């Protein structure tokens, strides 16, 4: 899952990024409102961790602008402002969750997973894909009762496809989910990871939509996909 961290403290932002990436997320950092908007215009993100005290304005202003424009990106406010009035203002403006600093990384991880689960329309982290069972929170994959080891990039790819709810994701969107905004990699890397996932989980786990991109296999998407 690709997370946008909007935080002006480089120390705090780098700590959050490192911690989330240890739990399988892909993260990019924006230190201001303007950079956050540039990132969001350039990349696909699955959720945003938003600080409120930004150098070019209050984070609530940015969130208000996003919601007014119809931007439904799931947002978790992470801030030192912890009064009930602050929290009410955050939720009334359109945040999906609110966590105060100092915070525990494990709680942030669990809240993000819950937020993404709701955004993906799932009631549980357990997803059945044929004879495979995937835990979207822990990254554990069992096929035929046997544990299947996925690399970090393979897991990022599978997570992005699960989160898309059957929508087709372009190569650019999948690249963002796997590598983030700044990392330059070869043009064929997404295809390589698709090949590896098919080999490990079954050839029908991912459908190719020629000229467009990839989606979760049609048999796993349900009638509404």
Number of C-alpha atoms within 10 A of each C-alpha: 28 28 25 25 23 26 27 19 15 12 10 11 21 16 13 20 19 14 17 19 16 11 14 21 24 25 28 22 23 21 18 23 24 15 13 21 14 12 17 15 10 12 19 22 24 22 23 25 24 26 27 23 18 19 13 11 13 14 22 21 12 20 22 17 13 16 14 12 9 9 11 14 18 20 22 24 24 23 21 15 17 13 10 9 9 14 19 12 13 21 15 11 18 18 23 20 18 21 21 15 11 9 12 10 13 12 11 19 18 13 16 26 18 19 18 21 18 16 18 14 11 14 10 12 17 16 16 14 18 14 11 17 18 20 15 21 19 13 19 15 21 18 17 10 10 10 12 15 13 17 13 16 20 19 22 24 21 25 22 23 23 22 21 19 19 21 15 18 20 15 18 14 19 24 24 24 26 28 19 23 20 8 9 9 10 6 11 9 14 21 14 11 19 20 15 16 21 14 12 13 19 17 14 16 21 21 18 15 12 7 8 11 17 23 23 25 19 14 15 18 16 10 8 6 13
